[in-house]
Amino acid sequence: MKKDIHPDYHPVVFQDASTGKTFLTRSTVTSDATFEWEDGNRYPLVVVDVTSDSHPFWTGAQRVLDTAGRVQKFERKYGKRTRPTKNA
């Protein structure tokens, strides 16, 4: 690998803004805020809006779309559509 062309890759603590859950990983992102981790070291802290701890897909709170109901609503509003037939 070439030297001095890669960004600084260091440990960073990410915190979920809605649940408060934190996790330590490595990243190139920087922050002035710090967080004292369980090992006693201080790491840059980055607060994020969504993580796997709060995302509806991973928490099981994801809504299921009722596609059949949407089709029926469309047909009630606009009538049942048919394809034009070809005249021979």
Secondary structure, 3 states (H helix, E strand, C coil): CCCCCCCCCEEEEEEECCCCCEEEEEECCCCCCEEECCCCCEEEEEEECCCCCCCHHHHCCCCCCCHHHHHHHHHHHHCCCCCCCCCC
